[in-house]
Amino acid sequence: MNNKKHRINNDGIIEKVCSKCNQWKIMETEFYAHKSFTLDGYHPSCKDCVRKRQKSKFKITQPYHEIWMDENKDKVTEYNKKYYSEHIKEFQDKLSKWQQENPDRVRYHQLKKRTHKINKTEWENCKEYFGNGCAYCGLPIQQHFITYDGEERKSDFHKEHVDDNGADDLSNCIPSCKNCNSKKGSYLLDEWYNSKNTFWSNERYQKIIKWITEDYKEYIIA
């Protein structure tokens, strides 16, 4: 056995100690891969602890501009609609460029593509809960287009897995536009969707958390 401070090699199986619960677990299956951690390429906390932390974040201190946005929802919504309608081609071009520059990540997501085990009524209720807009950026479904055979066509939102390694049911499903779905990829919610993101909204973040932790239960069809 080859002992290290935070990892051990047990007959070829690498185990790692979680920085949160201090339990030794198999690194490859019980920890999220994360490029930022150059020591071993995996998150310091195990998957269970990361998920608990993610779902416990309900309260975030809001700076002034976010308070203003919450108090002027109609103005913000109207602005977003106008902005996206005027820049939809720009967003699509950026997405196409990103896909061309990141073929490995595109291929990775294609191989990992999964579907949610939810029925049509549950999906429609889910979209309605988020105002028939992308849960991340707020893009209205009426402005969601895809290019097919060189022609732009209206398209339904993607059934997004908030936790890429989580369940395939309604508790882990939100509507996402093609652009947000491609950019988020396998990142954890808090790693990708935060105030550093230009279209981040604390209101939408809190709505996502509330949906995946409790509100989805009201929309499950028995």
C-alpha positions in Angstrom: 0.0 0.0 0.0 1.4 3.4 -1.0 0.3 6.0 1.7 0.0 9.7 0.9 -1.4 12.6 3.0 -4.8 12.6 1.4 -4.8 9.6 -1.0 -3.8 5.9 -0.7 -3.3 3.3 -3.4 -4.9 0.1 -2.3 -4.0 -2.6 -4.7 -4.5 -0.3 -7.7 -7.7 1.4 -6.3 -7.1 5.1 -5.4 -8.9 6.2 -2.3 -9.1 9.8 -1.1 -10.2 11.4 2.1 -13.1 13.9 1.9 -12.1 17.3 3.2 -15.7 17.7 4.6 -16.7 14.4 6.2 -13.2 13.0 6.6 -14.2 9.6 5.2 -12.0 7.6 2.8 -13.8 6.9 -0.5 -12.9 5.7 -4.0 -11.6 8.8 -5.8 -12.8 7.9 -9.3 -16.4 7.1 -8.4 -17.1 9.1 -5.2 -15.5 12.4 -6.2 -16.3 14.9 -9.0 -13.6 15.4 -11.5 -12.4 19.0 -11.4 -9.6 20.5 -13.6 -9.0 23.3 -11.1 -7.5 20.9 -8.6 -4.2 20.1 -10.2 -3.0 17.8 -7.4 -5.2 14.9 -8.6 -7.9 16.4 -10.8 -10.8 15.7 -8.4 -12.8 17.9 -6.0 -11.5 17.8 -2.4 -15.0 17.0 -1.1 -16.9 13.8 -1.9 -20.0 13.9 -4.1 -22.4 13.5 -1.1 -20.9 16.5 0.8 -20.9 18.6 -2.4 -24.6 17.9 -3.0 -25.5 18.6 0.6 -23.7 21.9 0.5 -25.3 22.8 -2.8 -28.8 22.2 -1.6 -28.3 24.0 1.7 -27.5 27.4 0.2 -30.8 29.2 0.4 -29.7 32.7 1.6 -27.3 34.9 -0.3 -26.6 38.5 0.6 -27.8 40.6 -2.3 -25.9 43.7 -3.5 -27.9 46.8 -4.3 -28.1 46.2 -8.1 -29.7 42.8 -7.4 -32.2 44.3 -5.0 -33.2 46.8 -7.7 -33.6 44.0 -10.2 -35.9 42.1 -7.8 -38.0 45.2 -7.3 -38.2 45.9 -11.0 -38.9 42.5 -12.5 -41.2 43.8 -15.3 -38.5 46.2 -16.5 -35.8 43.5 -16.4 -38.0 40.9 -18.2 -38.8 43.4 -20.9 -35.1 44.3 -21.3 -34.1 40.7 -21.5 -36.7 39.9 -24.1 -35.5 42.8 -26.3 -31.8 42.1 -25.8 -32.1 38.4 -26.7 -34.2 39.1 -29.7 -31.7 41.6 -31.0 -28.6 39.4 -30.2 -29.9 35.8 -30.9 -27.7 35.4 -33.9 -24.7 36.5 -31.9 -25.4 33.9 -29.2 -25.8 31.2 -31.8 -22.5 32.1 -33.5 -20.7 32.1 -30.2 -22.2 28.6 -29.4 -21.1 27.3 -32.8 -17.6 28.7 -32.3 -17.4 27.1 -28.9 -18.5 23.7 -30.2 -15.8 23.9 -33.0 -13.1 24.9 -30.5 -14.1 22.2 -27.9 -14.8 19.0 -29.9 -13.7 16.8 -26.9 -16.3 18.3 -24.6 -19.0 18.2 -27.2 -18.2 14.5 -27.8 -18.2 13.9 -24.0 -21.6 15.3 -23.6 -23.0 13.4 -26.5 -21.7 10.1 -25.0 -23.1 11.0 -21.6 -26.4 12.2 -23.0 -29.3 10.9 -20.8 -33.0 11.5 -20.7 -35.3 12.3 -17.9 -38.0 9.8 -16.8 -40.8 12.4 -16.6 -44.0 12.5 -18.5 -45.3 15.3 -20.8 -47.5 16.9 -18.2 -44.7 17.0 -15.6 -42.4 18.7 -18.3 -45.0 21.3 -19.2 -45.6 22.0 -15.5 -41.8 22.4 -15.0 -41.5 24.9 -17.8 -44.5 26.8 -16.6 -43.0 27.0 -13.1 -40.0 28.8 -14.6 -42.2 31.1 -16.6 -41.7 29.2 -19.9 -38.2 30.6 -20.0 -34.7 29.2 -19.5 -34.1 28.7 -15.8 -30.6 30.0 -16.1 -30.7 33.0 -18.4 -34.5 33.7 -18.7 -34.6 33.4 -22.5 -38.3 33.0 -23.4 -39.2 29.8 -25.2 -40.7 31.8 -28.0 -37.2 33.0 -28.8 -35.5 29.6 -28.6 -34.3 28.6 -32.0 -32.0 25.9 -33.4 -30.4 25.7 -36.8 -31.5 22.6 -38.8 -30.4 22.1 -42.4 -29.3 25.7 -42.5 -32.8 26.9 -41.4 -33.7 28.4 -38.0 -36.5 26.7 -36.3 -38.3 27.1 -33.0 -37.3 24.4 -30.5 -38.2 23.1 -27.1 -35.9 23.7 -24.2 -33.4 21.0 -23.1 -34.4 18.9 -20.0 -31.4 20.0 -18.0 -29.8 17.8 -15.3 -28.9 20.4 -12.6 -26.6 17.7 -11.1 -24.9 16.0 -14.0 -24.5 12.8 -12.0 -27.9 13.1 -10.2 -31.3 11.6 -10.7 -33.3 11.4 -14.0 -36.5 12.5 -12.4 -38.3 15.8 -11.8 -36.2 16.7 -8.7 -33.1 17.2 -11.0 -34.8 18.7 -14.1 -35.1 22.3 -15.2 -35.7 23.9 -18.6 -32.5 25.2 -20.2 -31.8 26.8 -23.6 -29.3 25.3 -25.9 -26.7 27.9 -25.1 -26.8 27.5 -21.3 -27.0 23.7 -21.5 -23.9 23.5 -23.7 -21.9 26.0 -21.5 -22.8 24.4 -18.2 -21.9 20.9 -19.2 -20.9 18.8 -16.2 -20.0 21.7 -14.0 -21.7 21.9 -10.6 -24.4 24.5 -10.3 -22.5 26.8 -8.0 -19.3 26.5 -10.0 -20.9 27.7 -13.2 -24.0 29.7 -12.3 -22.8 32.5 -10.0 -22.3 36.3 -10.0 -19.3 36.0 -12.4 -21.8 34.9 -15.1 -23.1 37.9 -17.1 -26.7 36.7 -17.1 -26.7 35.4 -13.5 -29.7 36.3 -11.4 -30.1 35.7 -7.7 -33.8 35.4 -8.1 -33.4 32.7 -10.8 -30.8 30.9 -8.7 -33.1 30.8 -5.6 -35.9 29.6 -7.8 -33.8 26.7 -9.1 -32.8 25.7 -5.6 -36.3 25.9 -4.3 -37.5 23.8 -7.2 -35.0 21.0 -6.9 -35.3 20.8 -3.1 -39.0 21.1 -2.5 -41.4 22.6 -5.1 -40.9 19.8 -7.6 -42.8 17.5 -5.3 -46.1 19.4 -6.0 -45.8 18.6 -9.7 -45.1 14.9 -9.7 -47.9 12.9 -11.5 -48.5 9.7 -9.5 
